[in-house]
Amino acid sequence: MESLLLINDPKLNGTHVTIELPNEGSKLDFESEKIGLLGHLRGHLHNHDITVDVIVNEKMENKRSLNDQDRYNRLLEINPNIELLRNTFGLDLDA
C-alpha cells in the first residue's frame, strides 16, 4: 500500500481523495486494500464522509530515480542531515 501511495501524490478535494496510478494492476492491488485504508482514515479523523477514488493513467510519468545522484537528491530532500553525514565521513557518490 505504501509503495502505491508513493507513486503519485493524492489529490484532496474536501473529503474526496483521488489517487492516480499508472496501470490496472496497481489499481487492483490498491482496491484490495482500500477498505482497510478507509477504515483507518475514517476512524482516526472521525469523519465518515471520506471517500477514495482511483484513476488509471497509463501515460503518467513514474517518479523514479534512475542514477545515484538522483537517489541522493531524493534522500537529501527527505532528510537534509544526509549532507552532514556525507561530509563528516568524506563519502563520495563516484566511489
Beta strands, then each sheet from edge to edge (+ up, - down):
strand 1: 11-13
strand 2: 16-21
strand 3: 51-56
sheet 1: 1+ 2- 3-
end
